[in-house]
């Protein structure tokens, strides 16, 4: 799209409690310069504490990423009476968006960009889990080659023709489904998502089912539920106990959706079950948590989302959205209050 020339550019700032280093880790020099060509961008990175002493009332556009402060409606009206839109170069906006929306400020998120690495991460875990990789590498260190080989030969059949359960078919869940289908693995994909209709499910090539059926029939279960009060603790022992003796549970969604003591119980009942947890509640788990000593639990430090150079994709999405906004075109990734009900 051709860069837009404006007689009077919008006033824009960076707002982020993690400061300049965080902004520079997401907004590359090239993207920063491109934004600066389109708007009057203040070079300073503001934090919430700055707002009490600095003049921001002329600000019309905010750019941010992880570290975006939560402001009340009163604070938004006081510090940003002319604010029109927030461009958030990261995924979930649950922690800050509602007061802005209530004040009539539009919110745009790079949730679609952040969905890509999460889906890729999940897809890779599904492939490895169905080969028994995670348990096999643990057992090989503890018991040797023969024990590890016996485990995989007797209990794991690979991904081809298996059943995969996807909990939540939003942007991330649908990208995982897409990757599974592209690779012609002939997997049967079961989906639990109360917001997904039959026509969309058919187009995706998946079967809608209950959570109970999904846990009973799947060889691997991957959680991508929306993060809201209705989903807290939704994944409990009544579901985990239904898993097959060698099912793998993957969580790249939110830790609060899992009753962790129930998961521990189900994993102890069948030691060939496993859990791959990129998120927990709290995060990280408390030092004495059983997750740290269980041989069939594998923890990562919330790395499924954008890391390294992948983060630049999120800011690039926001640059593209800015161009659409300035030319009064429809935005692709604007977040509404209704969308917050179903977004992860």
Buried (B, 14 or more C-beta within 10 A) or exposed (E): EEEBEEEEBBBBBBBBBBEEEBBEBBBBEEBBEBBBEBBBBBEEBBBBEBBEEBEBEBBBBBBBBBBBBEBEEEBBBBBBEEBBBBBBBBBBBBEBBBBBBEBEBBBBBBBBBBBBBBBBBBBEBBBBBBBBBBBBEBBBEEEEEEEBBEBBEEBBBEBEEBBBBBBBBBBBBBBBBBBBBEEEBEBBBBBBBEEBEEEBBEEBEBBBBEBEBBBBBBBBBBBBBBBBEEBBEBBBBEBBBBBBEBBBBBBBBBBBBBBBEBBBBBBEEBBBBBBBBBBBBEBBBEEEBBBEEBBBBBBEEBEBBBEEEBBBBBBBBBBBBBBBBBEEEEBEBBBEEEBBEBBB
